[in-house]
Amino acid sequence: GALSLLDRKGEDVKTLTAFKPLTGVAGQSRTLDGVNGNVAYLRTDATLGSEVVLRTPQTSSVDESVVASVGAPPAALTTALQGATVKSFGEPAVNANGSVAFSLKLGGPGVTAKNNAAIVLASGVNFTVAARTNDPAPDKQGTAGSAVFTKLGDPVLNNHDRVAFDGTLARSVGVPAPHNTGRGSNAAPTMQPHP
């Protein structure tokens, strides 16, 4: 097939990120859906700042929509984040349905160094927080335990809107050092130790 220009640096777009490969997972792309050709990527808009963009192929054109931006986040995202403000985004993941998952850094009232990161799923106009630092991390049965997330990696996303990510857990709450990292998901079982 022919190549298409997704976006270009210029007057309105200051920066673009390169598509980063997902480490440790063969044959997968986070930013390109191989079924319908949906593409999600980050760019910096001259007015709105950093934004997550979704491009979906149509019969005779390509539809582009801004999923979220630092300068003008959707009200549903602000509600899902309980009033926290978006400071920056991580690499997005997209699926065949056009849903997008992404990590983000947070600021604003009530946000501290312990709870300033989250992973969000955007499906249509709905936003769901899949995980946030300092929130309880579920165990292998999906029950919230005493361990909390201290670090979240960029997510991957399947066609059933299931988000997966690498995370680090606080050791100070009884998590032994060899087991303080894991892969989390919004599908059960939710937390698996990662060597």
Disulfide bonds with the S-S distance in Angstrom:
none
